[in-house]
Amino acid sequence: MTRSALLLLLGGTEAVAAPAANSPLARMGVGSSGNGTLSMPMEIAISLTLLTLLPAAVMCITPFLRITVVLHFLRQALGTQSTPSNQVLIGLSLFLTIVIVQPVAQEIFHKAWEPMDQGKMTASQAFDEGSKPLKTFLARFAREKDIKLFVEITKAPPPRNVEDLSLSVLIPSYILSELKTGFQIGALLFLPFLVIDLVVASVTLSIGMIQLPPVMISAPFKILLFVLVDGWNLVVGSLVKSFY
């Protein structure tokens, strides 16, 4: 066993600070540099790891979650199967999300990224400053009941204000709240189309028309109703306004 490995097992500081000069990690450039910062390969590895988590963050801590749930329910209510396609719905949800979170993103950029880029604050201070606008946004739509649930789960001290809440409490609370809100809006969207399905099914059964399923007959009427009331404008407009 090498000297570096012994020091690492015994908790020595020399092996932790930097790998041995002839070790495989040192030859690969992995580890910390002389000034205490991470080497370039390690920074690249960490950055790529964080990028893999970016889609999950976009889907969970932005309005993207509620919008996609509502649009999925709308497509099911219309009975159009795969029209609009998943790519269209996701693209629409993504651009609506950008419109909604743009003020929050700009505030985070000006309060956290710019000072850190100019060397006025450290990465830890920038994270604290950048999390404040995000916490304010999440707390606006997170239900008190959900926040209380995750405060109890994480055994965190009772918060006095939004700043006392950690992101580990706010993010899952926001996700649960958005799921509930999305399902509520989806249920309301289903009701008028459900009435059309019931009427068409009653009429077709009363006249003995059993050659075609009622769902196939009611589909054109539901699409016609949705077009006549300018449904896309109403749904998208209501979704965006619900975040303001």
C-alpha positions in Angstrom: 0.0 0.0 0.0 1.4 3.4 -1.0 2.1 6.2 1.4 -0.8 8.3 -0.1 -3.2 5.5 0.4 -2.1 5.0 4.1 -2.5 8.7 4.7 -6.0 8.7 3.1 -7.2 5.8 5.2 -5.8 7.4 8.4 -7.4 10.7 7.7 -4.1 12.4 6.8 -4.3 15.9 5.3 -1.6 15.4 2.8 -3.4 12.7 0.7 -6.7 14.6 0.9 -5.2 17.9 -0.2 -3.7 16.5 -3.5 -3.0 13.1 -5.0 0.5 11.9 -5.2 2.6 13.1 -8.1 2.9 9.7 -9.7 -0.6 8.5 -8.9 -3.2 7.7 -11.7 -5.4 10.6 -10.5 -2.6 13.1 -10.7 -1.6 11.9 -14.2 -5.2 12.4 -15.3 -5.4 15.8 -13.8 -8.1 14.9 -11.4 -8.0 16.5 -8.0 -7.3 19.9 -6.6 -4.8 22.4 -8.0 -2.1 24.0 -6.0 -4.2 27.0 -5.0 -7.0 24.9 -3.5 -9.4 25.0 -6.4 -10.6 22.0 -8.5 -8.6 21.0 -11.5 -10.2 21.5 -15.0 -11.1 17.8 -15.6 -12.9 17.7 -12.2 -14.7 21.0 -12.9 -15.9 19.6 -16.3 -17.1 16.3 -14.7 -19.0 18.2 -12.0 -20.5 20.6 -14.7 -21.7 17.7 -16.8 -23.2 16.0 -13.8 -25.1 19.2 -13.0 -26.3 19.5 -16.6 -27.9 16.1 -16.4 -30.0 17.4 -13.5 -31.0 20.5 -15.4 -34.1 19.0 -17.2 -35.4 17.7 -13.9 -35.0 21.1 -12.3 -36.7 22.8 -15.3 -39.7 20.4 -15.1 -40.1 20.5 -11.3 -39.3 24.0 -10.0 -40.9 26.0 -12.8 -44.5 26.5 -14.2 -43.6 23.8 -16.7 -45.1 21.2 -14.4 -48.5 22.7 -14.1 -48.7 23.6 -17.8 -47.8 20.1 -19.1 -50.3 18.5 -16.7 -53.1 20.8 -17.8 -52.3 20.4 -21.5 -52.2 16.6 -21.1 -55.7 16.6 -19.5 -56.9 18.9 -22.3 -55.8 16.5 -25.0 -57.4 13.6 -23.1 -60.7 15.5 -22.8 -60.8 16.3 -26.5 -60.2 12.7 -27.3 -57.7 13.5 -30.1 -55.3 10.7 -28.9 -51.9 12.0 -30.0 -52.9 15.4 -31.5 -51.2 17.7 -30.7 -48.2 15.6 -30.4 -46.0 15.4 -27.3 -43.3 17.4 -28.9 -45.8 20.3 -29.6 -47.1 20.3 -26.1 -43.7 20.2 -24.5 -42.5 23.0 -26.8 -45.5 25.1 -26.0 -45.0 24.5 -22.3 -41.3 25.3 -22.5 -41.9 28.7 -24.2 -44.7 29.6 -21.8 -42.4 28.7 -18.9 -39.7 31.0 -20.3 -42.2 33.9 -20.4 -43.3 33.3 -16.9 -40.0 32.8 -15.1 -38.1 35.5 -17.1 -38.4 38.1 -14.3 -37.2 35.7 -11.7 -34.3 34.6 -13.9 -33.3 38.2 -14.5 -33.4 39.0 -10.8 -31.2 36.0 -10.0 -28.8 37.0 -12.8 -28.4 40.5 -11.5 -28.2 39.7 -7.8 -26.1 36.6 -7.9 -24.3 35.8 -11.2 -23.1 39.3 -12.1 -21.5 40.0 -8.7 -19.9 36.6 -8.7 -18.6 37.0 -12.2 -17.1 40.4 -11.2 -15.5 38.8 -8.2 -17.6 40.8 -5.7 -18.9 37.7 -3.9 -18.0 34.0 -3.6 -19.9 31.2 -5.1 -21.5 30.4 -1.7 -22.7 34.0 -1.3 -24.0 34.0 -4.8 -26.0 30.9 -4.2 -27.5 32.4 -1.1 -28.4 35.6 -2.9 -29.7 33.8 -6.0 -31.9 31.4 -3.9 -33.9 34.3 -2.4 -35.9 35.2 -5.6 -36.4 31.5 -6.2 -37.7 30.9 -2.7 -40.1 33.9 -3.1 -41.4 32.4 -6.3 -41.8 28.9 -5.0 -43.4 30.1 -1.7 -46.1 32.0 -3.7 -47.5 28.8 -5.1 -46.6 26.2 -2.4 -49.5 25.4 -0.2 -49.1 25.9 3.5 -50.2 22.3 4.2 -47.6 20.9 1.9 -44.9 23.1 3.4 -45.9 21.9 6.9 -45.7 18.3 5.7 -42.1 18.6 4.5 -41.0 20.7 7.5 -42.2 17.7 9.7 -40.5 15.2 7.4 -37.2 17.0 7.4 -37.5 17.8 11.1 -36.5 21.4 10.3 -37.2 24.2 12.8 -40.5 26.0 12.4 -39.8 28.9 9.9 -40.6 32.5 10.8 -40.6 33.7 7.2 -39.9 32.6 3.7 -36.1 33.1 4.1 -36.0 30.5 6.9 -37.4 27.8 4.6 -34.7 25.7 2.8 -35.0 24.7 -0.8 -35.2 21.0 0.4 -38.6 22.0 1.9 -39.8 24.4 -0.7 -39.1 22.4 -3.8 -41.1 19.2 -3.0 -43.9 21.4 -1.4 -44.1 23.4 -4.7 -44.2 20.2 -6.7 -47.1 18.7 -4.7 -49.0 22.0 -4.8 -48.5 22.3 -8.6 -49.7 18.7 -9.2 -52.8 19.4 -7.1 -53.5 22.6 -9.0 -52.9 21.0 -12.4 -55.3 18.2 -11.6 -58.0 20.6 -10.4 -57.7 22.6 -13.6 -57.7 19.4 -15.7 -60.9 18.2 -13.9 -62.6 21.5 -14.8 -61.6 21.2 -18.4 -63.0 17.7 -18.6 -66.6 18.7 -17.5 -67.9 20.4 -20.7 -66.5 17.6 -22.9 -67.9 15.0 -20.6 -71.4 16.5 -21.0 -71.0 16.2 -24.8 -70.0 12.6 -24.4 -73.0 11.9 -22.2 -75.4 13.6 -24.6 -74.0 11.8 -27.7 -74.0 8.5 -25.9 -77.6 8.9 -24.8 -78.8 9.9 -28.3 -77.0 7.1 -30.1 -78.2 4.4 -27.7 -81.8 5.7 -27.8 -81.9 5.5 -31.6 -80.2 2.1 -31.6 -77.0 3.2 -33.4 -74.4 0.7 -32.1 -72.3 0.5 -35.3 -70.0 3.4 -34.2 -68.8 4.0 -30.6 -70.2 7.2 -29.1 -66.6 8.5 -28.5 -66.0 8.6 -32.2 -69.2 10.5 -32.9 -68.7 13.0 -30.1 -65.1 13.8 -31.1 -66.0 16.2 -33.9 -68.5 18.0 -31.7 -65.9 18.5 -28.9 -63.3 19.8 -31.4 -65.9 22.2 -32.9 -66.9 23.5 -29.5 -63.3 24.0 -28.6 -62.6 25.9 -31.8 -65.7 28.1 -31.6 -64.9 29.3 -28.1 -61.2 29.9 -29.1 -60.1 27.3 -26.6 -56.4 27.6 -27.0 -56.5 31.3 -26.3 -58.6 30.7 -23.2 -56.6 27.8 -21.8 -53.1 29.3 -22.4 -54.2 32.8 -21.3 -55.7 31.4 -18.0 -52.6 29.3 -17.4 -50.2 32.2 -17.8 -52.4 34.6 -15.8 -52.6 32.1 -12.9 -48.9 32.8 -12.2 -49.3 36.6 -11.9 
